[in-house]
């Protein structure tokens, strides 16, 4: 049996890559909103209401770029729940004009209420 303290390891044990692939396939956002080729995509981590400004969603840009003034759609479970325009982009409390792949950003959305958006929604543009 060797040193394995929890009994015999099963020959059916899965490697990490297989487990991650299965978890990603089961994720509701995995197939919720495929970004068009070269299109913007960001999964919402959190939603905030800033008094006097509006609703801000935060997350990491997964693909594409997004500029202030660009129209976006918010997708949940494969259905569009809101269409709006981005009126501001912030990265670490600095106002920027364009969000790039890999950046953690906050997007200020025009005309949306906080209860219209949830963590896990996908912003596409």
Buried (B, 14 or more C-beta within 10 A) or exposed (E): EEEEEEEEEEEEEEEEEEEEEEEEEEEEBEEBBBBEEEBBBBBBEEBBEEEEEBBBBBBEBBBBBBEBEBEBBBBBEEEEBBEBBBBBBBBEEEEBEBBEEEBBBBBBBBEBEBEBBBEBBBBBB
